[in-house]
């Protein structure tokens, strides 16, 4: 039932898609604007959204008459574009810089749980056993919480160059994930 290999694959895939490390500059800006990040609230809402979509995502798609392969292909394109953003430093998806919301929007949704995460969850559910996917989600939520809680410390230790290198590495991983999703759902 539990497989270390599957848990590792799920965890690393979600880690690359969520890209909480690459989001550190956004988190830092949000913390400066809001005064603080509600780490517990953002993590809890993210977890609820991921688990709801893990269990009900297929039903939601069926409601709209969308098959999984089409959704996965659309998700592969989104993941591919996010990977290109990370590597090239260009913004394809623009967020509203005037948004005055806090830890729920834009942090929990769509920064942590966006279209890429939702697509990935459906793909992971199809490829791996449910308990392993759930463990991968929980491990990612723990890491998300730690990053949110320690964002000011991470800002000091990582530096701008370190964050840029990590962002590019995870961008390449996302491109590979997108290509795999695309090939699998052709």
PASEBA-1860 file (N, C-alpha, C; in nm, 3 decimals):
! residues 186
1> XXXXXXXX> 0.083/-0.119/0.000/0.000/0.000/0.000/0.087/0.125/0.000 ~ 0.166/0.146/0.106/0.255/0.261/0.107/0.383/0.222/0.035 ~ 0.426/0.312/-0.052/0.549/0.288/-0.128/0.637/0.412/-0.117 ~ 0.757/0.392/-0.064/0.849/0.505/-0.049/0.877/0.571/-0.184 ~ 0.892/0.489/-0.288/0.920/0.542/-0.422/0.805/0.629/-0.471 ~ 0.680/0.581/-0.454/0.564/0.659/-0.497/0.551/0.787/-0.415 ~ 0.570/0.776/-0.283/0.560/0.894/-0.197/0.665/0.997/-0.238 ~ 0.786/0.951/-0.265/0.893/1.043/-0.308/0.857/1.108/-0.442
9> XXXXXXXX> 0.805/1.031/-0.536/0.767/1.086/-0.667/0.656/1.189/-0.653 ~ 0.553/1.155/-0.577/0.441/1.247/-0.556/0.489/1.374/-0.487 ~ 0.568/1.357/-0.382/0.616/1.472/-0.305/0.700/1.565/-0.391 ~ 0.794/1.509/-0.467/0.881/1.592/-0.550/0.802/1.658/-0.664 ~ 0.706/1.587/-0.721/0.626/1.645/-0.828/0.545/1.764/-0.775 ~ 0.475/1.743/-0.663/0.398/1.854/-0.605/0.489/1.968/-0.560 ~ 0.606/1.933/-0.506/0.700/2.035/-0.462/0.741/2.124/-0.579 ~ 0.766/2.063/-0.693/0.806/2.140/-0.812/0.690/2.224/-0.863
17> XXXXXXXX> 0.570/2.169/-0.861/0.454/2.243/-0.914/0.415/2.358/-0.821 ~ 0.409/2.329/-0.691/0.373/2.434/-0.595/0.479/2.542/-0.594 ~ 0.605/2.502/-0.606/0.719/2.593/-0.614/0.717/2.699/-0.504 ~ 0.705/2.655/-0.381/0.702/2.749/-0.269/0.836/2.823/-0.256 ~ 0.945/2.759/-0.295/1.076/2.826/-0.291/1.079/2.939/-0.395 ~ 1.031/2.911/-0.515/1.026/3.015/-0.619/0.929/3.126/-0.586 ~ 0.837/3.099/-0.494/0.737/3.199/-0.455/0.784/3.285/-0.339 ~ 0.903/3.258/-0.286/0.952/3.334/-0.172/0.950/3.485/-0.196
25> XXXXXXXX> 0.992/3.535/-0.315/0.984/3.681/-0.334/0.840/3.735/-0.322 ~ 0.743/3.659/-0.370/0.603/3.701/-0.360/0.558/3.697/-0.214 ~ 0.599/3.593/-0.143/0.564/3.579/-0.001/0.623/3.695/0.080 ~ 0.747/3.729/0.050/0.813/3.839/0.121/0.741/3.971/0.094 ~ 0.705/3.996/-0.033/0.631/4.118/-0.066/0.496/4.121/0.006 ~ 0.428/4.008/0.009/0.299/3.999/0.077/0.315/4.025/0.227 ~ 0.419/3.967/0.286/0.445/3.988/0.429/0.472/4.135/0.458 ~ 0.548/4.201/0.371/0.577/4.343/0.390/0.451/4.427/0.378
33> XXXXXXXX> 0.364/4.391/0.283/0.241/4.468/0.261/0.139/4.445/0.372 ~ 0.123/4.319/0.414/0.022/4.282/0.513/0.072/4.295/0.656 ~ 0.202/4.296/0.674/0.258/4.301/0.809/0.293/4.164/0.863 ~ 0.218/4.062/0.821/0.249/3.925/0.862/0.182/3.828/0.767 ~ 0.228/3.704/0.771/0.168/3.595/0.695/0.103/3.501/0.797 ~ -0.022/3.468/0.775/-0.090/3.372/0.862/-0.059/3.232/0.808 ~ 0.055/3.180/0.850/0.107/3.053/0.798/0.011/2.938/0.820 ~ -0.044/2.929/0.940/-0.135/2.818/0.971/-0.259/2.823/0.884
41> XXXXXXXX> -0.318/2.941/0.871/-0.441/2.958/0.793/-0.416/2.927/0.645 ~ -0.309/2.981/0.589/-0.278/2.958/0.447/-0.252/2.810/0.421 ~ -0.180/2.744/0.511/-0.149/2.602/0.494/-0.275/2.517/0.505 ~ -0.359/2.547/0.604/-0.483/2.471/0.623/-0.576/2.485/0.503 ~ -0.596/2.606/0.456/-0.684/2.629/0.340/-0.626/2.560/0.216 ~ -0.495/2.566/0.198/-0.431/2.498/0.085/-0.456/2.348/0.090 ~ -0.440/2.290/0.209/-0.462/2.148/0.226/-0.606/2.107/0.197 ~ -0.701/2.186/0.246/-0.842/2.158/0.221/-0.871/2.164/0.071
49> XXXXXXXX> -0.821/2.267/0.004/-0.843/2.279/-0.140/-0.784/2.160/-0.217 ~ -0.662/2.120/-0.180/-0.598/2.008/-0.249/-0.675/1.877/-0.229 ~ -0.717/1.852/-0.107/-0.787/1.727/-0.079/-0.926/1.725/-0.144 ~ -0.995/1.839/-0.141/-1.125/1.846/-0.208/-1.108/1.816/-0.357 ~ -1.009/1.879/-0.420/-0.990/1.856/-0.563/-0.940/1.715/-0.591 ~ -0.861/1.659/-0.502/-0.815/1.522/-0.520/-0.934/1.426/-0.526 ~ -1.031/1.446/-0.439/-1.145/1.355/-0.432/-1.259/1.394/-0.527 ~ -1.280/1.524/-0.549/-1.395/1.567/-0.628/-1.358/1.623/-0.765
57> XXXXXXXX> -1.232/1.635/-0.794/-1.188/1.695/-0.920/-1.245/1.627/-1.041 ~ -1.242/1.495/-1.041/-1.295/1.419/-1.156/-1.445/1.444/-1.172 ~ -1.518/1.450/-1.061/-1.662/1.477/-1.067/-1.690/1.618/-1.118 ~ -1.611/1.712/-1.075/-1.626/1.850/-1.122/-1.605/1.857/-1.272 ~ -1.502/1.787/-1.320/-1.477/1.784/-1.464/-1.593/1.720/-1.539 ~ -1.644/1.610/-1.485/-1.757/1.541/-1.549/-1.879/1.631/-1.556 ~ -1.900/1.711/-1.454/-2.012/1.804/-1.450/-2.008/1.898/-1.570 ~ -1.889/1.936/-1.611/-1.872/2.026/-1.725/-1.846/1.951/-1.856
65> XXXXXXXX> -1.849/1.819/-1.850/-1.827/1.740/-1.971/-1.684/1.740/-2.020 ~ -1.591/1.755/-1.928/-1.449/1.760/-1.965/-1.386/1.627/-1.924 ~ -1.320/1.561/-2.018/-1.252/1.437/-1.983/-1.116/1.468/-1.921 ~ -1.065/1.371/-1.846/-0.939/1.390/-1.775/-0.824/1.422/-1.869 ~ -0.820/1.355/-1.985/-0.710/1.376/-2.078/-0.705/1.522/-2.126 ~ -0.822/1.579/-2.154/-0.827/1.719/-2.198/-0.780/1.812/-2.087 ~ -0.826/1.785/-1.964/-0.785/1.867/-1.850/-0.635/1.853/-1.826 ~ -0.584/1.729/-1.837/-0.442/1.706/-1.818/-0.359/1.776/-1.926
73> XXXXXXXX> -0.409/1.776/-2.049/-0.338/1.846/-2.157/-0.336/1.997/-2.131 ~ -0.451/2.051/-2.088/-0.457/2.194/-2.055/-0.361/2.223/-1.939 ~ -0.362/2.136/-1.840/-0.271/2.152/-1.727/-0.125/2.142/-1.768 ~ -0.096/2.052/-1.862/0.042/2.038/-1.910/0.089/2.168/-1.976 ~ -0.001/2.230/-2.049/0.034/2.359/-2.113/0.059/2.465/-2.007 ~ -0.027/2.469/-1.904/-0.009/2.567/-1.797/0.122/2.542/-1.723 ~ 0.148/2.415/-1.689/0.272/2.381/-1.619/0.393/2.416/-1.706 ~ 0.383/2.391/-1.836/0.491/2.425/-1.929/0.517/2.577/-1.927
81> XXXXXXXX> 0.410/2.655/-1.931/0.425/2.801/-1.930/0.481/2.851/-1.798 ~ 0.439/2.789/-1.687/0.493/2.828/-1.557/0.643/2.797/-1.553 ~ 0.682/2.680/-1.607/0.823/2.645/-1.614/0.902/2.745/-1.698 ~ 0.844/2.786/-1.811/0.909/2.888/-1.894/0.923/3.019/-1.819 ~ 0.819/3.058/-1.746/0.827/3.180/-1.664/0.946/3.173/-1.570 ~ 0.960/3.059/-1.505/1.066/3.043/-1.406/1.204/3.048/-1.470 ~ 1.217/2.987/-1.585/1.348/2.982/-1.651/1.383/3.114/-1.719 ~ 1.286/3.171/-1.791/1.312/3.291/-1.870/1.296/3.421/-1.792
89> XXXXXXXX> 1.230/3.414/-1.677/1.206/3.535/-1.599/1.102/3.626/-1.661 ~ 1.015/3.571/-1.745/0.908/3.648/-1.809/0.775/3.610/-1.744 ~ 0.684/3.706/-1.733/0.553/3.679/-1.675/0.451/3.657/-1.784 ~ 0.399/3.533/-1.788/0.288/3.502/-1.879/0.156/3.518/-1.806 ~ 0.157/3.493/-1.675/0.038/3.507/-1.592/0.059/3.626/-1.501 ~ -0.027/3.722/-1.513/-0.013/3.844/-1.434/-0.110/3.845/-1.318 ~ -0.058/3.877/-1.200/-0.145/3.893/-1.085/-0.166/4.041/-1.060 ~ -0.272/4.072/-0.988/-0.305/4.211/-0.960/-0.223/4.259/-0.841
97> XXXXXXXX> -0.126/4.349/-0.864/-0.041/4.394/-0.754/-0.117/4.479/-0.652 ~ -0.236/4.526/-0.686/-0.315/4.609/-0.596/-0.405/4.527/-0.505 ~ -0.403/4.395/-0.518/-0.487/4.310/-0.435/-0.448/4.328/-0.289 ~ -0.547/4.358/-0.206/-0.521/4.382/-0.065/-0.562/4.263/0.022 ~ -0.579/4.147/-0.039/-0.617/4.030/0.039/-0.493/3.972/0.105 ~ -0.515/3.878/0.194/-0.403/3.828/0.272/-0.361/3.687/0.243 ~ -0.368/3.606/0.345/-0.311/3.472/0.339/-0.393/3.373/0.258 ~ -0.520/3.403/0.231/-0.602/3.310/0.153/-0.581/3.338/0.004
105> XXXXXXXX> -0.613/3.458/-0.038/-0.593/3.500/-0.178/-0.489/3.611/-0.174 ~ -0.380/3.603/-0.240/-0.337/3.509/-0.341/-0.248/3.397/-0.289 ~ -0.227/3.390/-0.158/-0.129/3.293/-0.108/-0.178/3.148/-0.119 ~ -0.287/3.113/-0.050/-0.336/2.974/-0.056/-0.387/2.942/-0.196 ~ -0.463/3.035/-0.253/-0.514/3.019/-0.389/-0.495/3.150/-0.461 ~ -0.427/3.157/-0.570/-0.377/3.050/-0.656/-0.228/3.021/-0.643 ~ -0.158/3.087/-0.548/-0.013/3.068/-0.542/0.025/2.924/-0.505 ~ -0.033/2.872/-0.398/0.001/2.735/-0.356/-0.085/2.634/-0.431
113> XXXXXXXX> -0.215/2.655/-0.433/-0.306/2.563/-0.501/-0.367/2.637/-0.620 ~ -0.300/2.626/-0.733/-0.348/2.687/-0.856/-0.384/2.579/-0.956 ~ -0.400/2.621/-1.079/-0.438/2.528/-1.186/-0.335/2.417/-1.203 ~ -0.209/2.450/-1.192/-0.105/2.349/-1.208/-0.112/2.243/-1.098 ~ -0.135/2.287/-0.975/-0.146/2.193/-0.863/-0.269/2.103/-0.881 ~ -0.380/2.163/-0.922/-0.503/2.085/-0.939/-0.486/1.981/-1.049 ~ -0.428/2.020/-1.160/-0.405/1.927/-1.270/-0.311/1.815/-1.226 ~ -0.208/1.853/-1.157/-0.110/1.755/-1.109/-0.174/1.656/-1.013
121> XXXXXXXX> -0.262/1.705/-0.926/-0.330/1.615/-0.833/-0.411/1.508/-0.906 ~ -0.484/1.551/-1.009/-0.561/1.452/-1.086/-0.470/1.352/-1.156 ~ -0.360/1.400/-1.209/-0.265/1.311/-1.276/-0.202/1.214/-1.176 ~ -0.167/1.266/-1.059/-0.106/1.181/-0.957/-0.205/1.076/-0.907 ~ -0.331/1.117/-0.894/-0.434/1.022/-0.848/-0.448/0.908/-0.948 ~ -0.433/0.938/-1.076/-0.445/0.834/-1.179/-0.322/0.744/-1.182 ~ -0.206/0.797/-1.144/-0.081/0.722/-1.158/-0.036/0.650/-1.031 ~ -0.077/0.699/-0.914/-0.028/0.644/-0.788/-0.144/0.607/-0.695
129> XXXXXXXX> -0.115/0.526/-0.596/-0.220/0.488/-0.502/-0.256/0.607/-0.413 ~ -0.383/0.614/-0.376/-0.436/0.728/-0.300/-0.361/0.754/-0.169 ~ -0.330/0.653/-0.089/-0.257/0.682/0.035/-0.122/0.750/0.011 ~ -0.052/0.709/-0.096/0.077/0.771/-0.127/0.061/0.916/-0.171 ~ -0.045/0.945/-0.244/-0.073/1.083/-0.286/-0.104/1.169/-0.163 ~ -0.185/1.115/-0.072/-0.219/1.190/0.049/-0.096/1.219/0.134 ~ -0.007/1.121/0.147/0.117/1.144/0.222/0.201/1.252/0.153 ~ 0.209/1.247/0.020/0.282/1.349/-0.055/0.224/1.488/-0.034
137> XXXXXXXX> 0.092/1.497/-0.029/0.026/1.627/-0.003/0.064/1.677/0.136 ~ 0.055/1.590/0.236/0.085/1.630/0.374/0.231/1.674/0.386 ~ 0.323/1.600/0.325/0.464/1.639/0.330/0.487/1.775/0.267 ~ 0.418/1.802/0.156/0.430/1.933/0.093/0.370/2.043/0.179 ~ 0.260/2.015/0.244/0.198/2.114/0.332/0.288/2.148/0.451 ~ 0.356/2.047/0.504/0.452/2.072/0.613/0.562/2.165/0.563 ~ 0.614/2.137/0.444/0.719/2.221/0.389/0.668/2.362/0.360 ~ 0.547/2.373/0.303/0.486/2.504/0.277/0.475/2.583/0.407
145> XXXXXXXX> 0.427/2.517/0.512/0.413/2.583/0.642/0.548/2.634/0.693 ~ 0.650/2.549/0.685/0.783/2.589/0.732/0.838/2.708/0.652 ~ 0.816/2.707/0.521/0.863/2.819/0.438/0.787/2.946/0.472 ~ 0.657/2.937/0.486/0.577/3.055/0.521/0.618/3.109/0.658 ~ 0.634/3.021/0.753/0.670/3.062/0.889/0.810/3.123/0.894 ~ 0.901/3.068/0.814/1.040/3.116/0.817/1.078/3.205/0.701 ~ 0.981/3.271/0.639/1.011/3.349/0.518/1.113/3.461/0.541 ~ 1.109/3.524/0.657/1.207/3.632/0.679/1.348/3.574/0.697
153> XXXXXXXX> 1.360/3.461/0.767/1.490/3.396/0.784/1.542/3.347/0.648 ~ 1.453/3.286/0.569/1.492/3.236/0.436/1.538/3.351/0.348 ~ 1.470/3.464/0.356/1.508/3.582/0.278/1.652/3.622/0.307 ~ 1.689/3.622/0.433/1.825/3.661/0.471/1.929/3.557/0.425 ~ 1.899/3.429/0.442/1.996/3.323/0.413/2.013/3.292/0.265 ~ 1.903/3.294/0.191/1.906/3.253/0.051/1.968/3.359/-0.039 ~ 1.931/3.481/-0.017/1.978/3.588/-0.103/1.911/3.583/-0.239 ~ 1.924/3.688/-0.313/1.858/3.698/-0.443/1.912/3.596/-0.543
161> XXXXXXXX> 2.043/3.578/-0.548/2.104/3.485/-0.643/2.064/3.340/-0.615 ~ 2.062/3.303/-0.488/2.023/3.167/-0.451/1.879/3.137/-0.491 ~ 1.790/3.233/-0.470/1.650/3.216/-0.507/1.636/3.202/-0.659 ~ 1.714/3.279/-0.733/1.708/3.271/-0.880/1.755/3.135/-0.931 ~ 1.861/3.082/-0.872/1.910/2.950/-0.914/1.805/2.843/-0.886 ~ 1.747/2.843/-0.766/1.644/2.745/-0.732/1.524/2.756/-0.825 ~ 1.485/2.877/-0.855/1.370/2.899/-0.943/1.396/2.839/-1.081 ~ 1.515/2.856/-1.134/1.548/2.802/-1.267/1.555/2.649/-1.265
169> XXXXXXXX> 1.611/2.592/-1.161/1.617/2.446/-1.150/1.476/2.388/-1.147 ~ 1.388/2.447/-1.066/1.251/2.396/-1.059/1.174/2.426/-1.187 ~ 1.213/2.528/-1.258/1.152/2.555/-1.389/1.181/2.443/-1.487 ~ 1.303/2.394/-1.488/1.339/2.282/-1.576/1.263/2.157/-1.537 ~ 1.250/2.133/-1.407/1.174/2.016/-1.360/1.028/2.028/-1.406 ~ 0.969/2.146/-1.396/0.831/2.165/-1.441/0.817/2.141/-1.591 ~ 0.913/2.186/-1.669/0.907/2.161/-1.813/0.907/2.010/-1.842 ~ 0.990/1.938/-1.770/0.995/1.792/-1.789/0.863/1.727/-1.747
177> XXXXXXXX> 0.804/1.773/-1.638/0.674/1.721/-1.593/0.568/1.750/-1.698 ~ 0.568/1.870/-1.752/0.470/1.908/-1.854/0.482/1.821/-1.978 ~ 0.603/1.796/-2.020/0.625/1.712/-2.139/0.579/1.570/-2.112 ~ 0.607/1.519/-1.992/0.562/1.384/-1.956/0.409/1.377/-1.956 ~ 0.343/1.477/-1.897/0.195/1.481/-1.896/0.141/1.486/-2.039 ~ 0.205/1.567/-2.120/0.159/1.581/-2.259/0.172/1.448/-2.333 ~ 0.288/1.383/-2.321/0.311/1.255/-2.389/0.216/1.148/-2.338 ~ 0.190/1.146/-2.208/0.103/1.044/-2.149/-0.041/1.058/-2.195
185> XX> -0.087/1.180/-2.220/-0.228/1.205/-2.251/-0.255/1.233/-2.398 ~ -0.160/1.202/-2.485/-0.181/1.221/-2.629/-0.284/1.126/-2.682
END
